[in-house]
Amino acid sequence: MIEDNETIDEFLARHTGDVEEAVRKAAAQEIMPRWRRLAAHEVDQKAGPHDLVTDADRKAELYLTEVLPRLLPGSVVVGEEAVHANPASYGAIRGEAPVWIVDPVDGTRQFVRGEEGFCTLVALAHRGVVHASWTYAPAGDRLATVARGGGAFLDGERLYAGPPEPGRDLRVATSHPDYTTDEQKRDLLALRTPGVAPRPCGSAGLEYLAVARGESDATAFSWEAAWDHAAGLLLVEEAGGTHLTRTGEPFRITGGNELPFTAARDAATARQVVALLSGEA
């Protein structure tokens, strides 16, 4: 088990490439052979018609669950599909062991439709702090990598989010209406104001990547599931952005956040979005 942050740094220095290889192999072996080839029996519903799971989700997560703890003995995996089967397993995020937070197919609905807007998300966290992450969009073979304090990269090129262009409406990706309660919809309506151009999000992981690249200005999300946010929040941070909840505090992957929350290209944009969500603008 990892005892301190320096040991995590040493692990990442030795094994970042091995993690990247595992993520790529999971996609190559279990996800892409099923893309645009899914049979009806390979797609199931979880909580409802918009909450889908496929054999690609399950098998890619199983692959990563086998491989990642072998790279880092004493670590555990918290994966979306395993938590669906056993909700108590989510508590490992708040435990003492290093934890791999895995979303095998982020954007399952897009994957089922045969669209390209899906990705595999892996983050390595310890005691509530995300230390590294990998965001892999296999349809376009794009890989974003980040280590805390080491910058964010897409296919080896450094990412800088930068501030939004002056005078242009803020482009904000919000929780999709299909996945929000009536109360959450009312909260997000605050963004329908002059100077802001909200739109429903697709894959959360790809929305974070768009913020880190400066292609989008902010997100406004109303759910806490760590597998959707851990990888992307660190990516945005290391690209120069920030994230805030409605109380003005950074989002915590361990939970208990005041929602909705935002991740933005810069601190000023984050404060502006939070002010709107809080009714203070």
Secondary structure in CASP SS format (residue, H / E / C, confidence):
PFRMAT SS
TARGET T0000
AUTHOR 0000-0000-0000
METHOD secondary structure of the structure
MODEL  1
M C 1.00
I C 1.00
E C 1.00
D C 1.00
N H 1.00
E H 1.00
T H 1.00
I H 1.00
D H 1.00
E H 1.00
F H 1.00
L H 1.00
A H 1.00
R H 1.00
H H 1.00
T H 1.00
G H 1.00
D H 1.00
V H 1.00
E H 1.00
E H 1.00
A H 1.00
V H 1.00
R H 1.00
K H 1.00
A H 1.00
A H 1.00
A H 1.00
Q H 1.00
E H 1.00
I H 1.00
M H 1.00
P H 1.00
R H 1.00
W C 1.00
R C 1.00
R C 1.00
L C 1.00
A C 1.00
A H 1.00
H H 1.00
E H 1.00
V E 1.00
D E 1.00
Q E 1.00
K E 1.00
A E 1.00
G E 1.00
P C 1.00
H C 1.00
D E 1.00
L E 1.00
V E 1.00
T E 1.00
D H 1.00
A H 1.00
D H 1.00
R H 1.00
K H 1.00
A H 1.00
E H 1.00
L H 1.00
Y H 1.00
L H 1.00
T H 1.00
E H 1.00
V H 1.00
L H 1.00
P H 1.00
R H 1.00
L H 1.00
L C 1.00
P C 1.00
G C 1.00
S C 1.00
V E 1.00
V E 1.00
V E 1.00
G E 1.00
E H 1.00
E H 1.00
A H 1.00
V H 1.00
H H 1.00
A H 1.00
N C 1.00
P H 1.00
A H 1.00
S H 1.00
Y H 1.00
G H 1.00
A H 1.00
I H 1.00
R H 1.00
G C 1.00
E C 1.00
A C 1.00
P C 1.00
V E 1.00
W E 1.00
I E 1.00
V E 1.00
D E 1.00
P E 1.00
V E 1.00
D E 1.00
G C 1.00
T H 1.00
R H 1.00
Q H 1.00
F H 1.00
V H 1.00
R H 1.00
G C 1.00
E C 1.00
E C 1.00
G C 1.00
F C 1.00
C E 1.00
T E 1.00
L E 1.00
V E 1.00
A E 1.00
L E 1.00
A E 1.00
H E 1.00
R C 1.00
G C 1.00
V E 1.00
V E 1.00
H E 1.00
A E 1.00
S E 1.00
W E 1.00
T E 1.00
Y E 1.00
A E 1.00
P C 1.00
A C 1.00
G C 1.00
D C 1.00
R E 1.00
L E 1.00
A E 1.00
T E 1.00
V E 1.00
A E 1.00
R C 1.00
G C 1.00
G C 1.00
G C 1.00
A E 1.00
F E 1.00
L E 1.00
D C 1.00
G C 1.00
E E 1.00
R E 1.00
L C 1.00
Y C 1.00
A C 1.00
G C 1.00
P C 1.00
P C 1.00
E C 1.00
P C 1.00
G C 1.00
R C 1.00
D C 1.00
L E 1.00
R E 1.00
V E 1.00
A E 1.00
T E 1.00
S C 1.00
H C 1.00
P H 1.00
D H 1.00
Y H 1.00
T C 1.00
T C 1.00
D H 1.00
E H 1.00
Q H 1.00
K H 1.00
R H 1.00
D H 1.00
L H 1.00
L H 1.00
A H 1.00
L H 1.00
R C 1.00
T C 1.00
P C 1.00
G C 1.00
V E 1.00
A E 1.00
P E 1.00
R E 1.00
P E 1.00
C C 1.00
G C 1.00
S C 1.00
A H 1.00
G H 1.00
L H 1.00
E H 1.00
Y H 1.00
L H 1.00
A H 1.00
V H 1.00
A H 1.00
R H 1.00
G C 1.00
E C 1.00
S C 1.00
D C 1.00
A E 1.00
T E 1.00
A E 1.00
F E 1.00
S C 1.00
W C 1.00
E C 1.00
A C 1.00
A H 1.00
W H 1.00
D H 1.00
H H 1.00
A H 1.00
A H 1.00
G H 1.00
L H 1.00
L H 1.00
L H 1.00
V H 1.00
E H 1.00
E H 1.00
A C 1.00
G C 1.00
G C 1.00
T E 1.00
H E 1.00
L E 1.00
T E 1.00
R C 1.00
T C 1.00
G C 1.00
E C 1.00
P C 1.00
F C 1.00
R C 1.00
I C 1.00
T C 1.00
G C 1.00
G C 1.00
N C 1.00
E C 1.00
L C 1.00
P C 1.00
F E 1.00
T E 1.00
A E 1.00
A E 1.00
R C 1.00
D C 1.00
A H 1.00
A H 1.00
T H 1.00
A H 1.00
R H 1.00
Q H 1.00
V H 1.00
V H 1.00
A H 1.00
L H 1.00
L H 1.00
S C 1.00
G C 1.00
E C 1.00
A C 1.00
END
